[in-house]
């Protein structure tokens, strides 16, 4: 397809919002890219594949700052989640290709995106502080069984110390090798796989929660490591879409022109936002992006039924 000038401007602008979005705790640009590609092409599989590729490129750009500061740590035990996630993703993409689920997504995805826009309008982007609260709440609920108030207070203190730690030694509050450890790792891995395979999301925020809660990562190291892990999942999922697209649908789900202009905006703002992320108001920026997401979701849904 040959793009008009106004479409190029829209793609670069939308890409710019993705760069900002991913800079906040590594979340996906799904809600912004999917509806605009759906509007331009009407192909939900192509929209998901392009979003995955754009998430991959933007995450790589944003992660540079974390890599320079050595705010990441790859360990062998975290690859259990990656392996489970990739296997689940494989089957998720396969199911999407061979069932009527793909056609249902034409209207389901825009509705989901509208809901996502409302959430951002209400809360803004997740920040370090809001993710801290989320982690504390999840950890407290996880550890609540068989714990008295004194033990829970001690766990809260351990979590607080862990989140702000600058140490290279990583030790979580969940015993490694315990039943809870494996249950949470399998649960997060399955969620990441479904999220990536069926929705085309890079699951950066989910990785952050898993790394901090299960493995005991400090928050900054968790974000830096999550960006690397989400790049691996995005790459694998993108490849699965191409493999099944070619073998089942008889086509590759890739459009270099759309991807190129999205990448210009995403990479540019990804570099800027990751450098000055603490100076940006997450609530204001999140609400602005939330409004854009909601409008795009409405337009995609409208055009889906018109066409």
C-alpha positions as CSV (number, residue, x, y, z in Angstrom):
1,X,0.0,0.0,0.0
2,X,1.2,3.5,-0.8
3,X,0.7,5.9,2.2
4,X,-0.7,9.4,1.8
5,X,1.2,12.3,3.5
6,X,-1.4,12.7,6.3
7,X,-1.1,8.9,7.0
8,X,2.7,9.3,7.4
9,X,2.3,12.2,9.8
10,X,-0.3,10.2,11.8
11,X,2.0,7.1,12.0
12,X,5.0,9.1,13.2
13,X,2.8,10.9,15.8
14,X,1.3,7.6,17.0
15,X,4.8,6.1,17.1
16,X,5.9,9.0,19.3
17,X,3.2,8.2,21.8
18,X,4.4,4.6,21.9
19,X,8.0,5.7,22.7
20,X,6.6,7.6,25.7
21,X,4.3,4.8,26.7
22,X,7.0,2.1,26.8
23,X,9.4,4.4,28.7
24,X,7.0,4.3,31.7
25,X,7.8,0.9,33.3
26,X,8.2,-0.9,29.9
27,X,4.5,-1.2,29.0
28,X,3.4,-2.1,25.5
29,X,2.3,0.3,22.7
30,X,-0.6,-2.1,21.9
31,X,-3.4,0.3,22.6
32,X,-2.0,2.9,20.3
33,X,-0.6,1.0,17.3
34,X,-3.3,-1.7,16.9
35,X,-6.3,0.6,16.2
36,X,-4.4,2.9,13.8
37,X,-3.1,-0.1,11.7
38,X,-6.6,-1.6,11.8
39,X,-8.0,1.7,10.4
40,X,-5.4,1.8,7.6
41,X,-5.4,-1.9,6.7
42,X,-8.4,-3.7,8.3
43,X,-6.1,-6.7,9.0
44,X,-6.0,-7.6,12.7
45,X,-3.1,-10.1,12.3
46,X,-1.0,-7.5,10.5
47,X,-1.9,-4.9,13.2
48,X,-0.7,-7.3,16.0
49,X,2.5,-8.2,14.1
50,X,3.4,-4.6,13.4
51,X,2.8,-3.7,17.1
52,X,5.1,-6.6,18.2
53,X,7.8,-5.4,15.9
54,X,7.4,-1.8,17.0
55,X,7.5,-2.8,20.7
56,X,10.7,-4.8,20.0
57,X,12.4,-1.8,18.4
58,X,11.2,0.7,21.0
59,X,12.1,-1.5,24.0
60,X,15.6,-2.0,22.5
61,X,15.9,1.8,22.3
62,X,14.6,2.5,25.8
63,X,16.7,-0.3,27.3
64,X,20.0,1.4,26.3
65,X,19.8,3.8,29.2
66,X,19.3,0.9,31.7
67,X,22.1,-1.1,30.1
68,X,24.5,1.8,30.3
69,X,23.7,2.1,34.1
70,X,23.9,-1.7,34.4
71,X,20.3,-1.6,35.8
72,X,19.7,-5.2,34.7
73,X,20.6,-8.7,35.8
74,X,20.0,-11.9,33.8
75,X,19.9,-15.1,35.8
76,X,19.2,-18.7,34.7
77,X,16.1,-19.2,37.0
78,X,14.1,-16.3,35.4
79,X,14.2,-18.2,32.1
80,X,11.6,-20.6,33.4
81,X,9.0,-17.8,32.9
82,X,10.4,-17.0,29.4
83,X,10.2,-20.7,28.3
84,X,6.6,-21.1,29.6
85,X,5.7,-17.8,28.0
86,X,7.1,-18.6,24.6
87,X,5.5,-22.1,24.5
88,X,2.1,-20.6,25.5
89,X,2.6,-17.8,22.9
90,X,3.2,-20.4,20.2
91,X,-0.1,-22.2,20.9
92,X,-1.9,-18.8,21.4
93,X,-0.9,-17.6,17.9
94,X,-1.7,-21.1,16.4
95,X,-5.2,-21.0,17.9
96,X,-5.8,-17.5,16.8
97,X,-4.9,-18.5,13.2
98,X,-7.0,-21.7,12.9
99,X,-10.2,-20.7,14.8
100,X,-12.9,-18.0,14.2
101,X,-11.2,-16.1,17.1
102,X,-9.3,-14.0,14.5
103,X,-12.4,-12.6,12.9
104,X,-14.0,-11.9,16.3
105,X,-10.9,-9.8,17.2
106,X,-12.0,-7.2,14.6
107,X,-14.5,-5.9,17.1
108,X,-13.2,-7.3,20.3
109,X,-9.8,-5.6,20.1
110,X,-11.2,-2.1,19.6
111,X,-13.5,-2.6,22.6
112,X,-10.6,-3.8,24.7
113,X,-8.5,-0.8,23.6
114,X,-11.4,1.6,24.6
115,X,-11.4,0.0,28.1
116,X,-7.6,0.5,28.2
117,X,-8.0,4.1,27.3
118,X,-10.5,4.6,30.1
119,X,-8.1,3.1,32.6
120,X,-5.3,5.5,31.5
121,X,-7.7,8.4,31.6
122,X,-8.5,7.6,35.2
123,X,-5.1,6.6,36.5
124,X,-2.5,7.9,34.1
125,X,0.6,5.8,33.4
126,X,2.0,3.4,36.0
127,X,5.0,5.0,37.7
128,X,7.7,3.6,40.1
129,X,5.5,4.6,43.0
130,X,2.3,3.2,41.7
131,X,4.1,-0.1,40.7
132,X,5.5,-0.2,44.3
133,X,2.0,-0.1,45.7
134,X,0.8,-2.7,43.2
135,X,3.7,-5.0,44.2
136,X,3.1,-4.6,47.9
137,X,-0.6,-5.3,47.5
138,X,0.0,-8.4,45.4
139,X,2.8,-9.6,47.7
140,X,0.7,-9.2,50.8
141,X,-2.2,-11.1,49.2
142,X,0.1,-13.8,48.1
143,X,1.7,-14.2,51.5
144,X,-1.5,-13.6,53.6
145,X,-2.2,-17.3,54.2
146,X,-0.9,-18.6,57.5
147,X,0.8,-15.3,58.4
148,X,0.0,-13.1,61.4
149,X,0.1,-9.3,61.4
150,X,3.7,-9.2,62.8
151,X,5.0,-11.5,60.0
152,X,3.1,-9.5,57.3
153,X,4.6,-6.2,58.7
154,X,8.1,-7.8,58.5
155,X,7.4,-8.9,54.8
156,X,6.2,-5.3,54.0
157,X,9.5,-4.0,55.3
158,X,11.5,-6.5,53.3
159,X,9.6,-5.6,50.2
160,X,10.3,-1.9,50.8
161,X,14.0,-2.4,51.3
162,X,14.2,-4.7,48.2
163,X,12.4,-2.2,45.9
164,X,14.9,0.6,46.5
165,X,18.0,-1.6,46.9
166,X,21.1,-0.7,44.8
167,X,22.8,-4.0,45.7
168,X,23.9,-6.5,43.1
169,X,22.8,-9.4,45.3
170,X,19.2,-10.2,44.7
171,X,17.2,-12.1,47.3
172,X,13.4,-12.3,47.3
173,X,11.0,-12.8,50.2
174,X,9.6,-16.0,48.6
175,X,11.7,-19.1,49.1
176,X,13.3,-20.3,45.9
177,X,12.1,-23.8,45.0
178,X,9.0,-23.6,47.2
179,X,5.5,-24.5,46.0
180,X,4.5,-20.8,45.9
181,X,7.6,-19.9,43.9
182,X,6.8,-22.4,41.2
183,X,3.1,-21.7,41.2
184,X,3.7,-17.9,40.7
185,X,6.4,-18.5,38.0
186,X,4.1,-20.8,36.0
187,X,1.1,-18.4,36.5
188,X,3.1,-15.4,35.3
189,X,4.6,-17.4,32.4
190,X,1.1,-18.5,31.2
191,X,-0.2,-14.9,31.5
192,X,2.7,-13.5,29.5
193,X,2.2,-16.1,26.8
194,X,-1.6,-15.5,26.5
195,X,-1.0,-11.7,26.6
196,X,1.6,-11.9,23.8
197,X,0.2,-14.6,21.6
198,X,-3.4,-13.5,21.6
199,X,-3.0,-9.7,22.0
200,X,0.4,-9.0,20.7
201,X,1.5,-7.2,23.9
202,X,5.2,-7.2,25.0
203,X,4.2,-7.8,28.6
204,X,6.9,-5.5,30.0
205,X,4.9,-4.5,33.1
206,X,4.0,-8.1,33.8
207,X,7.7,-9.0,33.7
208,X,8.5,-6.2,36.1
209,X,5.9,-7.6,38.6
210,X,7.2,-11.2,38.2
211,X,10.8,-10.2,38.6
212,X,10.2,-8.2,41.8
213,X,7.6,-10.4,43.5
214,X,9.0,-13.9,42.6
215,X,12.7,-13.3,42.2
216,X,13.4,-10.4,44.5
217,X,14.7,-7.8,42.0
218,X,15.0,-4.2,43.0
219,X,12.5,-2.1,41.0
220,X,15.0,-0.3,38.7
221,X,16.9,-3.6,37.9
222,X,13.5,-5.2,37.4
223,X,12.5,-2.6,34.8
224,X,15.8,-2.9,32.9
225,X,15.7,-6.7,32.9
226,X,12.0,-6.7,32.0
227,X,12.8,-4.7,28.8
228,X,15.3,-7.3,27.7
229,X,12.9,-10.2,28.4
230,X,10.0,-8.5,26.7
231,X,12.2,-8.0,23.6
232,X,12.8,-11.8,23.6
233,X,9.1,-12.6,23.8
234,X,8.2,-9.9,21.2
235,X,10.7,-11.3,18.8
236,X,9.5,-14.9,19.2
237,X,5.9,-13.9,18.9
238,X,6.5,-11.9,15.8
239,X,8.3,-14.9,14.2
240,X,5.4,-17.2,15.1
241,X,3.0,-14.8,13.4
242,X,5.1,-14.9,10.2
243,X,5.5,-18.7,10.4
244,X,1.8,-19.4,10.9
245,X,0.9,-16.6,8.6
246,X,2.9,-18.3,5.8
247,X,1.9,-21.9,6.5
248,X,-1.8,-21.4,7.4
249,X,-2.9,-18.1,5.8
250,X,-0.4,-18.1,2.9
251,X,1.0,-14.6,3.6
252,X,3.5,-12.8,5.8
253,X,2.1,-10.3,8.3
254,X,4.6,-7.5,7.8
255,X,4.5,-4.1,6.2
256,X,7.8,-2.3,6.1
257,X,6.4,1.1,5.2
258,X,4.0,1.2,8.2
259,X,6.7,-0.2,10.5
260,X,9.3,2.4,9.3
261,X,7.2,5.5,10.0
262,X,6.0,4.1,13.4
263,X,9.6,3.4,14.3
264,X,10.8,6.9,13.5
265,X,8.4,8.3,16.1
266,X,8.8,5.5,18.7
267,X,12.6,5.5,18.7
268,X,12.9,9.3,18.8
269,X,10.6,9.8,21.8
270,X,11.9,6.5,23.4
271,X,15.4,8.0,23.6
272,X,14.1,11.4,24.9
273,X,11.5,10.0,27.3
274,X,13.8,7.4,28.8
275,X,16.4,10.1,29.5
276,X,13.9,12.6,31.1
277,X,11.3,10.1,32.3
278,X,11.3,11.4,35.9
279,X,10.5,14.9,34.8
280,X,7.4,13.9,32.9
281,X,4.0,13.9,34.7
282,X,2.9,10.3,34.4
283,X,-0.7,11.2,35.3
284,X,-1.1,14.0,32.8
285,X,0.8,12.1,30.0
286,X,-1.1,8.9,30.7
287,X,-4.5,10.7,30.5
288,X,-3.6,12.4,27.2
289,X,-2.5,9.0,25.8
290,X,-5.6,7.4,27.3
291,X,-7.8,9.9,25.5
292,X,-6.0,9.1,22.2
293,X,-6.4,5.4,22.8
294,X,-10.1,5.7,23.5
295,X,-10.8,7.8,20.4
296,X,-8.7,5.4,18.2
297,X,-10.6,2.4,19.7
298,X,-14.0,4.1,18.9
299,X,-12.9,4.8,15.3
300,X,-11.6,1.3,14.8
301,X,-14.9,-0.2,16.0
302,X,-17.0,2.2,13.9
303,X,-15.0,1.5,10.7
304,X,-15.1,-2.3,11.4
305,X,-18.9,-2.3,11.3
306,X,-19.1,0.2,8.4
307,X,-16.7,-2.0,6.2
